C-alpha cells in the first residue's frame, strides 16, 4: 500500500481534467434566441399546431408531411381544431414565417442542428429582398 498517495493523486488529476470543461463553461450558456414573427404570423395568432408543440415537434410534423405528400399524394393536413392546411414547407410555413434568417436559422444555429429542408425547398425570403 505504498502507492496509496500516487493513486489518490492520480484520481484527483483525472477528476480535475475530466471536470475542467464543465467548470470552464459554467454560466456561459447563451439564452435561447427570441424569434421574430412576421405581421402575418402575428395576425394569425396560431400556427398549424399549438406553439409549444411546434417548438418541440416541428421536425417530426414536417417529416410526416413529407411522407404523406411524397408517398401517399396527400396534400391537406387537418389540425386538432379541425382547420385544414396545405402540407407545404415553402407555401404554408414560410408564408407566415417568411424570414428564414430571423425565424429558422437563429434556433437551428443555437441548437447546432443543420436541417436538410433547404436542400430541396426554396428560401423565398431571399427573393423578396
Secondary structure by P-SEA (a helix, b strand, c coil): ccaaaaaaaaaaaaaaaaaaaaaaacccccccbbbbbcaaaaaacccccccccccccaaaaaaaaaaaaaccccccccccccccccccccccccccccccccccaaaaaaacccccccccccccccccc
